[in-house]
Amino acid sequence: MAVTQDQMPQKQRIPEHLTGSTTAEGPGAEFEDENALAIATRQEPSIFRLALRNRGVFWGGALLVLFAVIAALGPFFAADPVALNPINRLKPPSGADWLGTDFLGRDLFSRVVNGGRISLIIGIATALVSVTIGLLIGLIAGYIRWLDAVLMRVMDGLMAIPAILLAIALISLSGASLLTVLIAITIPEVPRVVRLVRAVVLTVREEPYVEAAITAGTRLPAILVRHVLPNTIAPLIVQATYICGSAMLTEAILGFLGAGIPPEIPSWGNIMSEGRTYFQISPWIIFYPGIALALTVLAVNVLGDGLRDTLDPRIARKMRA
Amino acid sequence: MLRYVAMRVLSTVPVMAVVALFVFAMLRLAPGDPAAVIAGDYATAEDVERIRENLGLNEPIVIQFWHWIGALAQGDLGTSIFTNLPVTTLIGQRLEPTLLLALSTLIFAIVVAVPLGTIAAWKANSLVDRFVMLFSVGGFSIPVFVLGYMLIYILAMELRWLPVQGYKSPFVDGIGPFLHHIILPTMTLSVIYIALIARITRAAVIEVLQEDYIRTARSKGQSEIKILLTHALKNAAVPIVTVIGIGIALLIGGVVVTESVFNIPGLGRLVLDAVLARDFPIIQGLILFFSFVYIMINLLIDLSYTLFDPRIRY
């Protein structure tokens, strides 16, 4: 009996010596702290910070913020975009007019800065509206079986109509205004969002945790908000950036074709549309807004690709393989 | 097989019905009086009435739809308000330039994009790959018409290699002038299409290159060219062909813009002239026509999957 009592504490003591926790308190404590730090940094970065580590997100986002700041501050440092100066017509870029002037002597730089504001507003507004509408229809299609077939046939039909033609037709029927252009650009974008949301809903509703929630008696609205909606956020953010870029392009094309925003508003499309007649004499009237537009859309697309890679690893793996 | 084909062909009916319904509703649900909008600011009351009569807007909406869909089923796309010609006749007159531009773009884009995407996948992460990806992101970002004007500026105005604008029919003016005039529009229109196809080709081929049978082919000493052509590309064909079909929508939108830039008297110009003249039956007819083409091409592509991948059986 005495022997066993003697052996017990010895056995307990050995592991203590091996780990060195009692003999060397200092380094052990430090190690634990470091571990805690590592865990903390692994969990700490929000999805936002994680995304910023991606080069595309960083550079695309930075460029966009820069453009947005220039567009927002435009009225404070650029000349009046609609002030006429008929003597200085079609002047090439100079110190006074950084990007030259158009056929009425208006300063092209301030017109391009102003056009940027309109483009960004249209891009962001289209993205927000089409994602919201698409999300609603997509949730309905994914959850109400009998409506699904009807809604998806309607979406298929809408997708079969060429977006630019649809927009041109809508605008020519109801008259050109900022609102009609916005509606005309938004409608063709909705079906793609609907398809995306519906696909997410159809996969999520088969997940065990949703089945568990249903078994536990969770009501449909709660299931949608708690389980389905969070799964749509990442792909929708990615889709929204792409829609933003494509909406800015469509707006410019409509303006260029003379079927967009009323011509007195200096949008990029309208500036370039006016520049067509004078292209052989002053090609910069088309080139500068065109380059500004291409750079903005490029920034949006690079941002979108970066977001896709960080937020939606499954699609990203498929794209990069 | 026959059953699948029949089902797939039938499945286009509801889609086309939705397109028709939408085009029909667009005119009737537009805010305000569409006849007054179409007639314009200087129209008299009689003008508005005449247009309303022409569009059949005086009848009950159900009757209107019945007449309209009945005519549509017989291939009647309505009558132009200003020229009083059937829309189908107008489309027939303008079809050739658009069709040839679309075809040359399709051929050029596939011939450039598929090898580009395959090489990018084969040498993934190399300099070539980076260039292809850069081109692809850039191609999606630049508006078609800006690209068109840049090409005109460099190749036509500065270097004077190609004509600035215009169209020459191969049947009237000969094949030489036709090619001379179609090069710039084709290059312009194909950039976004090349960007799309190259990107998907790259992704599809990269995925196939990781398959076991590729490793087997390599280990038995088959040449890389043969692996890419007979194994990789063949197995990647279905997604590539699919995206070519989806891209037809891009092509149709781009045709309208490109024809405007290069002054080509095709269907795109017909749309724009109709918009300026507010000749709505023409716009309606062209939307129906283009949507029909899009749906039919994608139907054919769906049905062609068995040709590319014998594993697909219906």
Chai-1 contact restraints between the chains, C-beta under 6 A:
chainA,res_idxA,chainB,res_idxB,connection_type,confidence,min_distance_angstrom,max_distance_angstrom,comment,restraint_id
A,R153,B,P14,contact,1.0,0.0,6.0,A-B,restraint_1
A,R153,B,V18,contact,1.0,0.0,6.0,A-B,restraint_2
A,V154,B,V18,contact,1.0,0.0,6.0,A-B,restraint_3
A,D156,B,V15,contact,1.0,0.0,6.0,A-B,restraint_4
A,G157,B,V15,contact,1.0,0.0,6.0,A-B,restraint_5
A,G157,B,V18,contact,1.0,0.0,6.0,A-B,restraint_6
A,G157,B,V19,contact,1.0,0.0,6.0,A-B,restraint_7
A,A160,B,V15,contact,1.0,0.0,6.0,A-B,restraint_8
A,A160,B,V19,contact,1.0,0.0,6.0,A-B,restraint_9
A,A160,B,S291,contact,1.0,0.0,6.0,A-B,restraint_10
A,A160,B,Y294,contact,1.0,0.0,6.0,A-B,restraint_11
A,A160,B,I295,contact,1.0,0.0,6.0,A-B,restraint_12
A,I161,B,V19,contact,1.0,0.0,6.0,A-B,restraint_13
A,I161,B,I287,contact,1.0,0.0,6.0,A-B,restraint_14
A,I161,B,S291,contact,1.0,0.0,6.0,A-B,restraint_15
A,P162,B,A249,contact,1.0,0.0,6.0,A-B,restraint_16
A,P162,B,I252,contact,1.0,0.0,6.0,A-B,restraint_17
A,P162,B,G253,contact,1.0,0.0,6.0,A-B,restraint_18
A,P162,B,F290,contact,1.0,0.0,6.0,A-B,restraint_19
A,A163,B,G253,contact,1.0,0.0,6.0,A-B,restraint_20
A,I164,B,G253,contact,1.0,0.0,6.0,A-B,restraint_21
A,I164,B,V256,contact,1.0,0.0,6.0,A-B,restraint_22
A,L165,B,I287,contact,1.0,0.0,6.0,A-B,restraint_23
A,I168,B,V275,contact,1.0,0.0,6.0,A-B,restraint_24
A,A169,B,I283,contact,1.0,0.0,6.0,A-B,restraint_25
A,S172,B,V275,contact,1.0,0.0,6.0,A-B,restraint_26
A,L173,B,A30,contact,1.0,0.0,6.0,A-B,restraint_27
A,S174,B,A30,contact,1.0,0.0,6.0,A-B,restraint_28
A,S174,B,P31,contact,1.0,0.0,6.0,A-B,restraint_29
A,L249,B,P143,contact,1.0,0.0,6.0,A-B,restraint_30
A,A252,B,P143,contact,1.0,0.0,6.0,A-B,restraint_31
A,I253,B,V257,contact,1.0,0.0,6.0,A-B,restraint_32
A,F256,B,F145,contact,1.0,0.0,6.0,A-B,restraint_33
A,L257,B,L272,contact,1.0,0.0,6.0,A-B,restraint_34
A,A259,B,V275,contact,1.0,0.0,6.0,A-B,restraint_35
A,P283,B,Y153,contact,1.0,0.0,6.0,A-B,restraint_36
A,I286,B,Y149,contact,1.0,0.0,6.0,A-B,restraint_37
A,G290,B,V146,contact,1.0,0.0,6.0,A-B,restraint_38
A,A294,B,S141,contact,1.0,0.0,6.0,A-B,restraint_39
A,A294,B,I142,contact,1.0,0.0,6.0,A-B,restraint_40
A,V297,B,S141,contact,1.0,0.0,6.0,A-B,restraint_41
A,L298,B,S141,contact,1.0,0.0,6.0,A-B,restraint_42
A,N301,B,V137,contact,1.0,0.0,6.0,A-B,restraint_43
A,N301,B,F140,contact,1.0,0.0,6.0,A-B,restraint_44
A,N301,B,S141,contact,1.0,0.0,6.0,A-B,restraint_45
A,M319,B,A203,contact,1.0,0.0,6.0,A-B,restraint_46
A,A321,B,A203,contact,1.0,0.0,6.0,A-B,restraint_47
A,A321,B,I206,contact,1.0,0.0,6.0,A-B,restraint_48
A,A321,B,E207,contact,1.0,0.0,6.0,A-B,restraint_49
